[in-house]
Amino acid sequence: MKQFTEEEKIKILSDLIAIKSVNENEIEVANYLKELFAEYGIESKIVPVTDTRVNLVAEIGSGSPVIGVSGHMDVVSPGDESEWTSNPFTLTERDGKLYGRGTNDMKAGLVNLALVMIELKENNELKNGTVRFMATTGEEVGGAGSKKLYDEGYMDDVDYLWVAEPSHDTIIYAHKGSLNFRITSIGEAAHSSMPDQGYNAINPLMKYLLEVDEKLNGDERKNEVLDKLVMSTTIFNAGNQVNSVPEKAVAEINVRTIPEFDNDEVIDLFNTTADKYNQEGSHIQVEVTMSLPSVFTTGQSEMVDLAKEFGKKHLDLDIAVKGSPGVTDASNLLRGKDENFPFMMFGPGETKMAHKKDEYVYKEYYFAFFEIYKELILRLAK
């Protein structure tokens, strides 16, 4: 009977943390997991997304129900590595915590999903149904990997989906969407002593941004779980010297959307507002650089009920069930599914630790989620 030891679980997580899959290079993670699956007779498939980025899909079992489990292989930059207490790409244990970039977000969850599948297969425990493992690329920037899986039909027959993002004490069943815009204003350069000889690109862009901000953040529509839409202008670049009228100004904006004020409506508002300014003589261009829709499910499913039960059993925690302002690969994977589809985000780690220096996951939670996932699959695949 195959049963991974705690030492093996730590070793495999350590191997993955050592792979610097910072917004790129997920192929090394995919190849590592592919070889690991192959050791135990599990076939897996590399799914190319770009020339350098890939997803990995593996399956055990057959027939229905089809249980989809997912996690991303990319991590965010560690930033200034000298500010870390230990090397961000060397798994380091201190005071019951496992430190390293990606321990929390979300290689601990990814390893758990893979090792549970291996044990289920090796021990012939999965008597019914299919488990489909979907490791994605590019979740941290744009979600291209999950979109590819959706486009190629990997979600068509899935009956349950959970994403193993860090959230050890809360099951997330709904979350906001995310839209990124790049807005460019084109003017004409001139000496600042003769501004009338040019056209200052900053001025119309500032007015445009303030108008769009008021329209979006001032909108009173609310979602019962996700609250209101939120817009933030986060980057502004213009000009190159103080005594020259700038000929170009560029702003980048992020909008967190809700079903009541969705991505299509927001995009339309950005475009129609730009049209108004352009008719008045401005030259404002709108580019959508990312569009991930919101996820809204009821959260009422056998899967969520069981996850709460097993969370109490293995973590000794009362698991909350909530919506989230964050975004996951479910934005793409659940396209076309209705609000009754059984979905959750639930995994080892803490949401607040994502993207921080000295990122960690509690060792005990890492081990506990292995048991939670295993019991959950066996109960759902009855």
C-alpha positions as CSV (number, residue, x, y, z in Angstrom):
1,M,0.0,0.0,0.0
2,K,1.4,3.4,-1.0
3,Q,1.4,6.1,1.6
4,F,3.7,9.1,1.2
5,T,5.7,9.9,4.3
6,E,5.9,13.4,5.7
7,E,9.5,13.4,4.6
8,E,8.5,12.6,1.0
9,K,5.9,15.3,1.1
10,I,8.4,17.9,2.3
11,K,11.0,16.8,-0.3
12,I,8.6,17.1,-3.2
13,L,7.4,20.5,-2.1
14,S,11.0,21.5,-1.6
15,D,11.8,20.5,-5.2
16,L,9.0,22.6,-6.6
17,I,9.9,25.6,-4.5
18,A,13.4,25.4,-6.0
19,I,12.0,25.8,-9.5
20,K,11.8,29.6,-10.1
21,S,8.5,29.6,-12.0
22,V,8.2,33.4,-11.6
23,N,5.5,34.5,-14.1
24,E,7.2,32.1,-16.6
25,N,9.0,28.8,-16.6
26,E,6.1,26.7,-15.5
27,I,7.2,24.0,-18.0
28,E,9.8,22.9,-15.4
29,V,7.1,22.4,-12.8
30,A,5.0,20.6,-15.4
31,N,7.8,18.3,-16.4
32,Y,8.6,17.5,-12.7
33,L,5.0,16.6,-12.0
34,K,4.7,14.7,-15.3
35,E,7.7,12.5,-14.3
36,L,6.3,12.0,-10.8
37,F,3.0,10.8,-12.2
38,A,4.8,8.6,-14.7
39,E,6.6,6.8,-11.8
40,Y,3.2,5.6,-10.7
41,G,1.7,4.8,-14.1
42,I,-0.4,7.9,-14.4
43,E,-0.4,9.4,-17.9
44,S,-0.4,13.2,-18.1
45,K,-0.5,15.6,-21.0
46,I,1.5,18.9,-21.5
47,V,-0.9,21.4,-23.0
48,P,1.0,24.3,-24.7
49,V,-0.3,27.8,-24.1
50,T,2.5,29.8,-25.6
51,D,5.9,29.0,-27.0
52,T,7.3,28.9,-23.4
53,R,4.3,28.3,-21.2
54,V,2.3,25.1,-20.6
55,N,-0.5,23.5,-18.6
56,L,-0.4,19.9,-17.3
57,V,-3.5,17.7,-17.2
58,A,-3.6,14.2,-15.6
59,E,-6.5,11.8,-14.9
60,I,-7.2,8.8,-12.8
61,G,-10.4,6.7,-12.9
62,S,-13.1,6.7,-15.5
63,G,-16.7,7.8,-16.0
64,S,-18.7,10.1,-13.8
65,P,-18.7,12.0,-11.6
66,V,-15.8,14.0,-13.0
67,I,-14.0,15.8,-10.1
68,G,-11.9,18.7,-11.3
69,V,-9.0,19.8,-9.1
70,S,-6.8,22.7,-10.1
71,G,-3.9,24.8,-9.1
72,H,-1.4,27.2,-10.8
73,M,2.3,26.5,-11.2
74,D,3.5,30.1,-11.5
75,V,4.5,32.3,-8.5
76,V,5.0,36.1,-8.2
77,S,8.5,37.6,-7.9
78,P,10.1,37.5,-4.5
79,G,11.1,41.1,-4.9
80,D,14.3,42.1,-3.1
81,E,15.6,38.7,-2.0
82,S,17.9,40.4,0.6
83,E,14.7,41.3,2.6
84,W,13.8,37.6,3.0
85,T,15.0,35.9,6.2
86,S,16.0,32.9,4.1
87,N,16.4,32.1,0.4
88,P,13.0,32.4,-1.2
89,F,13.7,29.4,-3.4
90,T,15.0,27.1,-0.7
91,L,12.2,25.5,1.4
92,T,13.1,26.4,5.0
93,E,11.4,25.2,8.1
94,R,11.1,27.5,11.2
95,D,8.7,27.3,14.1
96,G,6.3,24.9,12.4
97,K,6.2,27.0,9.2
98,L,7.5,26.1,5.7
99,Y,9.0,29.3,4.1
100,G,9.6,29.9,0.4
101,R,8.1,31.7,-2.6
102,G,5.1,29.7,-3.6
103,T,4.7,27.6,-0.4
104,N,1.5,29.4,0.3
105,D,0.4,30.5,-3.2
106,M,0.1,27.8,-4.2
107,K,2.6,24.9,-4.6
108,A,1.5,23.3,-1.3
109,G,-2.0,22.9,-2.6
110,L,-0.7,21.7,-6.0
111,V,1.5,19.0,-4.4
112,N,-1.3,17.8,-2.2
113,L,-3.6,17.3,-5.2
114,A,-1.0,15.4,-7.2
115,L,0.1,13.1,-4.3
116,V,-3.5,12.3,-3.3
117,M,-4.2,11.2,-6.9
118,I,-1.1,9.0,-6.8
119,E,-2.1,7.3,-3.6
120,L,-5.7,6.8,-4.8
121,K,-4.5,5.2,-8.0
122,E,-1.7,3.0,-6.4
123,N,-4.1,1.7,-3.7
124,N,-7.0,1.2,-6.1
125,E,-9.2,3.3,-3.8
126,L,-11.1,5.2,-6.5
127,K,-13.9,2.7,-7.3
128,N,-16.0,5.2,-9.2
129,G,-15.6,8.4,-11.2
130,T,-12.7,10.4,-12.6
131,V,-10.3,12.8,-11.0
132,R,-8.9,15.4,-13.4
133,F,-5.9,17.3,-12.3
134,M,-5.4,20.6,-14.1
135,A,-2.2,22.5,-13.3
136,T,-2.2,25.9,-15.0
137,T,0.2,28.5,-16.3
138,G,0.0,32.3,-16.0
139,E,-2.6,32.5,-13.2
140,E,-0.8,35.4,-11.6
141,V,-0.9,37.5,-14.8
142,G,-3.9,37.1,-17.1
143,G,-5.1,33.6,-16.6
144,A,-4.0,32.4,-20.0
145,G,-3.6,28.8,-18.9
146,S,-7.1,28.4,-17.5
147,K,-8.6,30.0,-20.6
148,K,-6.7,27.5,-22.7
149,L,-8.2,24.6,-20.7
150,Y,-11.7,26.0,-21.0
151,D,-11.2,26.6,-24.8
152,E,-10.0,23.0,-25.3
153,G,-13.0,21.5,-23.5
154,Y,-11.3,20.2,-20.3
155,M,-14.2,21.6,-18.2
156,D,-17.1,20.4,-20.4
157,D,-17.8,17.2,-18.5
158,V,-16.6,18.3,-15.0
159,D,-19.2,17.9,-12.2
160,Y,-17.2,19.5,-9.3
161,L,-14.4,21.9,-9.3
162,W,-12.1,23.0,-6.5
163,V,-9.1,25.3,-6.7
164,A,-6.5,24.7,-4.1
165,E,-5.6,28.4,-3.5
166,P,-4.6,29.3,0.0
167,S,-7.6,29.6,2.3
168,H,-7.3,27.1,5.2
169,D,-10.2,28.5,7.3
170,T,-12.6,29.8,4.6
171,I,-14.2,28.1,1.7
172,I,-14.6,30.7,-1.1
173,Y,-17.6,30.0,-3.4
174,A,-17.9,33.3,-5.3
175,H,-15.4,36.0,-6.3
176,K,-15.2,39.2,-8.2
177,G,-14.0,39.5,-11.7
178,S,-10.9,41.4,-12.8
179,L,-10.4,43.8,-15.7
180,N,-7.1,45.5,-16.7
181,F,-7.1,48.5,-19.0
182,R,-4.3,50.5,-20.6
183,I,-5.5,54.0,-21.6
184,T,-3.3,56.1,-23.9
185,S,-3.7,59.8,-24.6
186,I,-1.9,61.2,-27.6
187,G,-0.9,64.9,-27.8
188,E,1.7,67.0,-29.5
189,A,5.0,68.0,-27.9
190,A,5.9,71.7,-27.5
191,H,8.1,73.9,-25.3
192,S,6.4,74.6,-22.0
193,S,6.8,78.4,-22.7
194,M,4.5,77.9,-25.8
195,P,2.0,75.3,-24.8
196,D,-0.4,76.5,-27.4
197,Q,2.0,75.2,-30.1
198,G,1.3,71.7,-28.9
199,Y,-1.3,69.6,-27.1
200,N,-0.8,68.3,-23.6
201,A,-1.6,64.6,-23.5
202,I,-1.9,64.6,-19.7
203,N,-4.9,67.0,-19.3
204,P,-7.6,65.0,-21.2
205,L,-6.4,61.7,-19.7
206,M,-6.7,63.1,-16.1
207,K,-10.2,64.3,-16.8
208,Y,-11.1,61.0,-18.4
209,L,-9.8,59.0,-15.5
210,L,-11.6,61.1,-12.9
211,E,-14.9,60.8,-14.9
212,V,-14.6,57.0,-15.3
213,D,-13.6,56.7,-11.6
214,E,-16.7,58.6,-10.5
215,K,-19.0,56.6,-12.8
216,L,-17.6,53.2,-11.6
217,N,-16.8,53.8,-7.9
218,G,-19.9,56.0,-7.5
219,D,-22.2,53.3,-8.9
220,E,-24.6,52.0,-6.2
221,R,-25.2,48.5,-7.5
222,K,-24.2,45.8,-5.0
223,N,-23.9,42.1,-5.0
224,E,-25.3,40.4,-1.9
225,V,-22.0,38.5,-1.4
226,L,-19.3,40.5,-3.2
227,D,-20.5,44.0,-2.5
228,K,-19.7,46.8,-4.9
229,L,-17.5,47.1,-8.0
230,V,-14.1,48.6,-7.3
231,M,-11.9,50.6,-9.7
232,S,-8.3,51.7,-9.1
233,T,-6.0,53.7,-11.3
234,T,-2.6,52.1,-10.4
235,I,0.0,53.3,-13.0
236,F,0.4,56.7,-14.6
237,N,3.3,57.6,-17.0
238,A,3.7,60.8,-18.9
239,G,6.3,63.3,-20.0
240,N,10.1,63.2,-20.1
241,Q,11.3,66.6,-19.0
242,V,9.8,69.4,-16.9
243,N,9.9,72.1,-19.6
244,S,8.3,70.1,-22.4
245,V,4.6,69.6,-23.1
246,P,4.1,65.8,-23.1
247,E,3.0,64.2,-26.4
248,K,1.9,61.0,-24.7
249,A,0.3,59.9,-21.4
250,V,-0.5,56.3,-20.4
251,A,-2.5,55.1,-17.4
252,E,-3.3,51.5,-16.3
253,I,-6.4,50.6,-14.4
254,N,-7.7,47.6,-12.6
255,V,-11.5,47.0,-12.0
256,R,-12.9,44.3,-9.8
257,T,-16.3,43.5,-11.2
258,I,-19.5,42.0,-10.0
259,P,-22.3,40.2,-11.8
260,E,-24.6,43.2,-11.6
261,F,-21.9,45.4,-13.2
262,D,-20.0,43.0,-15.4
263,N,-16.9,43.2,-17.6
264,D,-18.8,43.9,-20.8
265,E,-20.7,46.8,-19.3
266,V,-17.4,48.2,-17.8
267,I,-15.6,47.9,-21.2
268,D,-18.5,49.6,-22.9
269,L,-18.4,52.5,-20.4
270,F,-14.6,53.0,-20.9
271,N,-15.1,53.0,-24.7
272,T,-18.1,55.3,-24.9
273,T,-16.4,57.8,-22.5
274,A,-13.3,57.8,-24.7
275,D,-15.5,58.4,-27.7
276,K,-17.0,61.4,-26.1
277,Y,-13.5,62.9,-25.4
278,N,-12.3,62.1,-28.8
279,Q,-15.3,63.9,-30.4
280,E,-14.2,66.9,-28.5
281,G,-10.7,66.8,-29.9
282,S,-8.8,64.4,-27.6
283,H,-7.0,61.3,-28.8
284,I,-7.7,58.6,-26.2
285,Q,-7.2,54.9,-26.9
286,V,-8.6,52.1,-24.8
287,E,-6.9,48.7,-24.6
288,V,-8.3,45.8,-22.5
289,T,-5.2,43.9,-21.4
290,M,-7.1,41.3,-19.2
291,S,-10.7,40.3,-18.7
292,L,-11.7,37.7,-16.2
293,P,-15.4,37.5,-15.3
294,S,-16.7,37.2,-11.8
295,V,-17.6,33.8,-10.3
296,F,-21.0,33.6,-8.6
297,T,-22.2,30.3,-7.3
298,T,-24.6,29.6,-4.4
299,G,-22.1,27.7,-2.3
300,Q,-24.7,25.2,-1.5
301,S,-23.4,21.8,-2.5
302,E,-22.5,18.4,-1.1
303,M,-18.9,19.3,-1.8
304,V,-18.9,22.4,0.3
305,D,-20.7,20.6,3.2
306,L,-18.2,17.8,3.1
307,A,-15.2,20.2,3.0
308,K,-16.5,22.0,6.1
309,E,-16.9,18.6,7.8
310,F,-13.4,17.4,6.9
311,G,-12.0,20.8,7.8
312,K,-13.3,20.5,11.3
313,K,-12.1,16.9,11.5
314,H,-8.5,17.5,10.3
315,L,-7.9,21.2,11.1
316,D,-10.1,21.5,14.2
317,L,-11.4,24.7,12.7
318,D,-14.9,26.0,12.0
319,I,-14.7,26.6,8.3
320,A,-16.4,29.8,7.1
321,V,-18.1,30.0,3.7
322,K,-17.7,33.4,2.0
323,G,-17.2,35.4,-1.2
324,S,-13.9,37.0,-2.1
325,P,-12.6,40.1,-3.8
326,G,-9.7,38.1,-5.3
327,V,-9.7,36.2,-8.5
328,T,-8.8,32.6,-9.4
329,D,-8.6,30.4,-12.5
330,A,-12.3,29.6,-11.9
331,S,-13.1,32.9,-13.8
332,N,-12.1,31.0,-16.9
333,L,-12.8,27.4,-15.9
334,L,-16.4,28.1,-14.9
335,R,-17.4,30.0,-18.0
336,G,-20.9,28.9,-19.0
337,K,-21.6,27.1,-15.7
338,D,-24.7,28.2,-13.8
339,E,-24.8,29.4,-10.2
340,N,-25.7,25.9,-8.9
341,F,-22.4,24.4,-10.1
342,P,-20.4,23.0,-7.2
343,F,-17.3,25.1,-6.9
344,M,-15.0,26.1,-4.1
345,M,-11.6,27.6,-3.4
346,F,-10.0,25.8,-0.4
347,G,-6.4,25.0,0.3
348,P,-3.5,25.0,2.7
349,G,-2.2,28.5,3.5
350,E,-3.6,31.9,4.3
351,T,-5.0,34.3,1.8
352,K,-3.2,37.2,3.6
353,M,0.2,35.6,3.0
354,A,0.0,35.6,-0.8
355,H,2.7,37.7,-2.6
356,K,4.4,38.7,0.7
357,K,8.1,38.4,1.6
358,D,8.9,35.5,3.9
359,E,5.9,33.7,2.5
360,Y,5.0,30.5,4.4
361,V,2.5,27.7,4.9
362,Y,1.9,26.0,8.2
363,K,3.4,22.6,8.1
364,E,0.5,21.0,9.9
365,Y,-2.0,22.5,7.5
366,Y,0.0,21.3,4.5
367,F,-0.2,17.7,5.9
368,A,-3.9,18.1,7.0
369,F,-5.1,19.1,3.5
370,F,-3.7,16.0,2.1
371,E,-6.2,14.0,4.2
372,I,-9.0,16.5,3.5
373,Y,-8.6,16.2,-0.2
374,K,-8.4,12.4,-0.1
375,E,-11.5,11.9,2.0
376,L,-13.4,14.5,-0.1
377,I,-12.6,12.8,-3.4
378,L,-13.7,9.4,-2.1
379,R,-16.9,10.7,-0.7
380,L,-17.8,12.6,-3.9
381,A,-16.9,9.7,-6.2
382,K,-19.2,7.2,-4.4
